[in-house]
Amino acid sequence: MPRSIVVAASSFSPKAPARPRSPPDYRQGIVRMYGELGVPVVPVALNSGLFWGRNSSVIWLGMAEAKFLPAIEPGLPPDVFSARLKKAIESESTDLILAATEKGLSRPPDPDLSGRIDALKASRS
């Protein structure tokens, strides 16, 4: 039996269908695994979508980062677990994305990407 489950999510792929301020699209499999296995889940926030979009063969120069977050202990109701997981990953992913954009991106920002970054900045103001 595993000791913990690690969940990585990059909610900011420029090719992903989600738009700024739209709810993140998390699959329910992790909620089921969390409930069935009874082990901690370690969320991982990523900014890799800035450099390698979903289904893209292009990888842009830059430093993709991951941040391992505090474990979510077992035993929570499914809706509470799901909300904590989303909040932790989305908040930290936003921090990583904004830090990367402040350093400068090597990719040319298309209007959609610029709008999404502007929306993230505005949400933190």
Secondary structure in CASP SS format (residue, H / E / C, confidence):
PFRMAT SS
TARGET T0000
AUTHOR 0000-0000-0000
METHOD secondary structure of the structure
MODEL  1
M C 1.00
P C 1.00
R C 1.00
S C 1.00
I E 1.00
V E 1.00
V E 1.00
A E 1.00
A E 1.00
S C 1.00
S C 1.00
F C 1.00
S C 1.00
P C 1.00
K C 1.00
A C 1.00
P C 1.00
A C 1.00
R C 1.00
P C 1.00
R C 1.00
S C 1.00
P C 1.00
P C 1.00
D C 1.00
Y C 1.00
R C 1.00
Q C 1.00
G H 1.00
I H 1.00
V H 1.00
R H 1.00
M H 1.00
Y H 1.00
G H 1.00
E H 1.00
L H 1.00
G C 1.00
V C 1.00
P C 1.00
V E 1.00
V E 1.00
P E 1.00
V E 1.00
A E 1.00
L E 1.00
N C 1.00
S H 1.00
G H 1.00
L H 1.00
F C 1.00
W C 1.00
G C 1.00
R C 1.00
N C 1.00
S C 1.00
S C 1.00
V C 1.00
I C 1.00
W C 1.00
L C 1.00
G C 1.00
M C 1.00
A C 1.00
E C 1.00
A E 1.00
K E 1.00
F E 1.00
L C 1.00
P C 1.00
A C 1.00
I E 1.00
E C 1.00
P C 1.00
G C 1.00
L C 1.00
P C 1.00
P H 1.00
D H 1.00
V H 1.00
F H 1.00
S H 1.00
A H 1.00
R H 1.00
L H 1.00
K H 1.00
K H 1.00
A H 1.00
I H 1.00
E H 1.00
S H 1.00
E H 1.00
S H 1.00
T H 1.00
D H 1.00
L H 1.00
I H 1.00
L H 1.00
A H 1.00
A H 1.00
T H 1.00
E H 1.00
K H 1.00
G C 1.00
L C 1.00
S C 1.00
R C 1.00
P C 1.00
P C 1.00
D C 1.00
P H 1.00
D H 1.00
L H 1.00
S H 1.00
G H 1.00
R H 1.00
I H 1.00
D H 1.00
A H 1.00
L H 1.00
K H 1.00
A H 1.00
S H 1.00
R H 1.00
S C 1.00
END
